[in-house]
Amino acid sequence: EIFILTKSEIRGIKTSIHFSEFISDTDFQIKTNPTTLSQVIFNLIINAGQAIKGHAQATDMKLSDGLISVTITRCEDSRMFEISDNGPGLKDEFFKNAFKPFYTTKSQGTGLVLTISRGLLESIGSTLVTKNKDNGSGAIFSFELPIRLNS
């Protein structure tokens, strides 16, 4: 499980995995490189954990109030993956610079995680989308991958 691999960075933060409208009578396979998919999800969970930790240090939020969710939603011929958090959300400057190498909003960091994640997703035919949650409390990073139905 990817949450186990990220435990040092997300220790103390609640995590959850949701399968939204996902279970059906038909089995399927995601058409992708599993190592690439794991690396992207790993990167995005670490990124969310760092955002929550920074937000907790800058505010009166308790780390135990942090939440990282991975939601997988069924689409007709694909699955949508969303990694969300309840950190500070994304500022306008972030959207202009997020995928530039070495751009970071953190005091420590390389500014390469999103650039690498976007490149990995592009290598498997997907795109990384960033947005704030509708309620303004946190960020969502999402991507879609095609599936193959098993008969």
N, C-alpha and C positions, 0 to 999 in steps of 0.2 A: 504494500500500500504506500502511496506517495506521501501521505501524511506522516508515516513513520520515518521516511527518509528526510523529511524536513523538520523533524521534531526539535532539533537544537535551535532553529530559528523561530519556531512558532510555539515554543513551550509556554504554557500559561494562557494561550489563546484557544477559544473554543473552535472546533472545526466540524463541518458536516458535509455530507454528500447527499444530493437530492436527485432522484430520477423522476423528472416531471413528464407525465404522459408517456412513459418510456416502455413499460412492460406491455408486450403484446403476445399474441399466439405465435408469432413468427420470429425465429431466431435471425440474427444478422451478424455481419462482421464489418468492422470499420476498415475501410480501404486506406491503410496508411502504414508507415513504418512505426512499430510500437515503441521503439527507443526514442524516436523523435517526438512522438506524442507524450511520452513520459517526461522527457526533458522540458518540454514547453510547460506542461502542467506544474512540474517541480519548480521551474523558474517563476511562474506566476504566483504560486503559493508562497514562496520565499519573499517575493516582492510585496505581497499583501501583508505578510507577517511583519516585515520591516516598516511598512506604512503604519500599521496599527501600533507597533512599539514606539515609533517616533511621535505619533499622535498622543499616546498615553503619557509619554514623558513631557510633552508640551502642554498638556491639559490636566484636568483632574480625573480623567478617565482611568479606570482600573484596567490593567492588562486582562484580567479575567472577564471583562465586559467585551473584549474583542471577539470578533467572529469572522471566520473565513469559510465561505461556502463554495462548493463545486456543484453546479447544477448541470445536468445533461438532459436536454429536451429533444423530444422526437420531432423531426421535420419529415416531410414526405420521403425524400431520398437521401437524407443526411441526418446528422445529430449535431445540435448546437451545444457547445461546451461554454459555460460561464464560470469564471472564478471571480467571486465578489468578496468585498470586505466592508467593515464598518469603520474604516479609518477616516482620515480627513477629506477624502475625495480629491478630485483632480482640479487644479487651477488652470485658467486659460493659457498661461505660459507653457504648461505641460503639453497641452494639445498641439501647440506650435512646434515643440522641440522633442517630444517623447521618443521618437525613433532616430534621433541623431546620435551617432556614437559618442560616448563619454558625457552625454547630458544626464545630469542627475539632480534630484531635488533633495537628496539626503546628504547629511554631513559626511557620511562614509559610504563609499560605493564606487563602482567603476563606471556606471552609466551605460553598461553594455547589455544588461539582462533583456530589456525590451527589444533592442536592436537584434540580438541573437535570436530571441523567441520569434520575432517577426520573420527573420530570415529562414528559420527552421520551418515555420508554417508555410511560407511561400514555397519552400522546397517540396512540400507535400500537397500543394495546390490549395492552400487556404490563406486567409487574411486575418490579422489580429486587429480587433476593433476595441477601442477604449471609450468609456463614457462614465459619467457619474450616475449613481442611483437616482431614481426619480425623487426620493425624499431628501436628497442632498447629503446623506450620511454614508459616504463610502464610494468606492469605485467598482466598476465591472470591466473585466477583460474577457472578450469572447472570441470564438472562432467556430467555424462550421466544417465538418468533414463528411464526405460521402460515405454511404454504407452499401453493402452487398447483402441482399437477402439470401438466407440459406433455405433450401427446399428439402 
